[in-house]
Structure formats: C-alpha cells, structure tokens
Amino acid sequence: MEKRLTNKRRIFAMTLTLLLCWGGVLAGLVSCSSDDDDKSIEYKYGSKYTVDEFKKCYSDNRTNKTITFLLDSELWEITEEPSKPYVRGSFNSWKDDANFKLTKDESEKFYSVTVPYSSLIALGNSGHPEYKFNTDGTDNGYLNAYDKDFIPEPYCFHTSDNNLIIIYEGEDIADIKECSKVAGTWKALSDWNLTDEKEVELFANFRKVPGTTNVYRSWHPYKVKTHKADAFKTTDNSKGTFVRATEPTREEKIIGLYEKYGIKTDICLSEDETNNLLEYALGTDSIDNPQSDGTYQEEIPTYYKGLLDAKNVLHMTFTNEKGEEEVMAYKYIYQSSYNEKYLNDALQCIIDFVKEAHPAPYDIHCRLGNDRTGYYCAVISGLCGASWKEIAEDYQLSNKTYLGEYRDQRLLKQVFEKQFKIADIANYNGAQLKEAMYTYYTTNDQLKVSKEDLDALVAKFTATE
C-alpha cells in the first residue's frame, strides 16, 4: 500500500512539473509576443500616441469611451501658431465649442483634446461623426484633408467636403472604403448609358417610393445643381457659379419620366421658384479644370406648366417660431437644430394638400432629391407599411447619381430612432414600423397628427385603380 501511494505521488509530482514547465514556456511565448507587439508600435514625441493615431487624427480609448483628437503640426505642415485651434464637426454644428478646444502638448509638436463618445453622437452625411480642424475661428481657417496623403483610407471620407471621420471598433472598414469611393465619384455625361431605362432613372434620381403604389421621387424638374470654379469668375471677382454639362440633359430626362409615368401632382419640398429662373455659365464635365461651353437658361418645361396651371403643385412651407414662412431645411432634419415640430408641421402640410382633389400619380422632390426628399419619402414609406430594410435601401440609391455628394442610411436611421422612440430600428418589419410611427404621431399632444389624417394619406398613396 505504501509503495503504491509513493508511486502515485511520484506520478503526480512529475505531471505537475511538466505542467509548470509548459506553463512557463507558454507564458514566455505570450510575453515575447507582447513585447514584440509593443516594439512594433511606433510612438511619436515620446507620447502615448502612436504614429498611426496621429495619421488618423485621433486616438480611441475604448476602455474610457473617449476620443482624443490629434493635430500633428509636422504632418499638417503647420508653420504658424494657430490663434484659435478647435475641432469643428457634425457633433457641434461646425462651430467653436469650448469642449473641443485644442491645447498644445508640452512637446509643442501637436495639439489635442479628449471628449467622451457621448458628445459625438450627431453624424455627418457619411453616417459617421465628421470633423475638420479649424485654426483661427473663421471659415478660411479650416485645414483641408483632401490633399493629405498621410491620412489612411477611409478616415478622410470623399464627399464634396472631404471631412475626416471617426470609425469605431467593429465597423466594416471595407464597406466604408467602398462608400467613400462612391461618395467621391463624379460621373460625366459620357459615363452614363442613357439608352438604358434603369440608368436614366438613376441619372434623374427617379423611382417609386417603397410601400406606395403611385408615389415617385426625383430630382427637381427645372432647377439645376450649380458649382463654383475660378475659371468662371468674372472681372468683378464674382462667385464663378456654373452648371456642368450633365445638367441640361438631366432636366430633359426628368421631365421625360414625368411624362412616361403620367405624373399629375407635384409635391415640391422647396420654395416656389417659378419666378427665379436663372442663367448660368455652362461648364464642361471636367472636375479639376472645367471650361466654359456657352450658357444654360433655366426654364419651366411645358409638361410642368400644365401641372402648375391645374394647381396640382404644392410648394411646401411652414411657420417657424418667429412667425415667418420657411422652407424645410437640412438642419431641421439632421443637425443639432433638429426640430420635430417643424418636421411634423411640414408633414401636415403634405397631408392637407393630398386630402384635397389632387390626383395620382404623385412626384416628390426637393432640389437633388436627397435630404428633404429622402426624409419625407422614408416617412411616407413607413406609414404605408414598408420595412426599415426597404426604406434604407431606397435612401442609399440616391448616392448612385454620382455627384460627389453622399447621404448614408445611418444618418436617416439616427433621425428615425430619435423621432419615433425606437432603440434599434434595423430589424423592424413593415407592420412594426408602421405601428411605432402611428403611435408617435397620434399620441404626442403637442405634435399630434390625427389617425384620420394618416389613414387618408395612406389611402391616397396606396390606392389601386
């Protein structure tokens, strides 16, 4: 018995020794790996921030849930001391904010400011918090990121503004890169196949609104998108506003689609501009160096004049807190000046108009058919039973006009979740979303829209003849 116990003790001791040895080896491997990783990280200015973080322009502390913005004087080639260095972004309405004031590090080589995630909630058009560094408190003091090769893709998002963006852990970098590429792409007239009906509709940002049977959305039928370039400045140094060669054809195709689908009523989410028809220099499609190619005069197409004469055009305005008539603007939907009273007043304006004897089919548009059109078509879609997936996919389609503009569905998602008191709208089917929207509109005493009015709108927009 004693011998048997001794053997068991011996075996146990040997096993324990082996385990401890292997544990030491593994610990050594882990330790070596950790040491190697630390050595592979290049720190700058003897600070805790890495070279890669300076190139991205921020450091993400996931433990404390803070972002530290980093402005590296060497990388940005700053030779003069900034008089008022701030971070301006979608989260502070692009204004100087004491909480975003940059301070110089003891090394005198970079500026930084640390803020909590919670202060960066408001998103930009990319669907991410967007920002720029400003050095003097003026609109001329912004540091441009578009020509800074050190910034890795896609941390400078290629909309027309080329803003810097924050990408949090777990987000799909490959997808964001692709979206940035779409955002930065301008298609000249020669890039479009306008013999293909579907491509013509993309070109005109024209399509049926999800959930409806007789509502379409589009670009403006007679007001053009303008650009500015030094090549078009006159001797009195005026703004140099021009339109690209795409625009006359785009207007032609839009009104052609009105005729094709027999649009009878027009819901214009911008002001009445029938008496504001302008002449512009007509420029070539060259992005870097557009050249003059005559002039372009805006005019109201004959078909659209028929809608005006029949009084089947709504120019939507609402009364603001100053008692002034105002047109719904981007800021009231997406920015910190978001105001659900204005949003709902404008919806009521649409309802009141549609309840009258204005026949289908309908078209809804603002200028480009992105922001105001995107929001109100999403509201109409939800009320008519479309799922969030259908709404988000439709919203993204406007980016396929390739204008160097971009609006990500995450921007709309944030607005909808805030307005309709939904924690995560991503998986809402049509019935769930419609119920949430009806509940919101009919139970909010201050912003109340009646169930009867909502039902009347839905009935008009889903009618089958």
Secondary structure, DSSP 8 states (H G I E B T S, - for coil): -HHHHHHHHHHHHHHHHHHHHHHHHHHHHHHHHHHHHHHHS-B-TTSSSBHHHHHHTEEEETTTTEEEEEEETTTTT--S--SB-EEEEGGGTTS--GGGB-EE-TTSSEEEEEEEGGGG-S--TTSS-EEEEESBSSTT-B---TT-TTS-TTSB--STT--EE---TT--HHHHHHHHHHHT-B--GGGS-TTSHHHHHHHTT-EE-TT-SSEEEES-SS----EE-GGG--TT----EEEETHHHHHHHHHHHHHHHHT--EEEESS---TT---EEEEE-S-SSS--EEEEEE----HHHHHHHHTT-EEE--EE-TTS-EE---HHHHHSTT--HHHHHHHHHHHHHHHHSS--S-EEEE-SSSSHHHHHHHHHHHHHTT--HHHHHHHHHHGGGG-BS----HHHHHHHHHHHTT-S-GGG--HHHHHHHHHHHHHH-STT---HHHHHHHHHHHT---
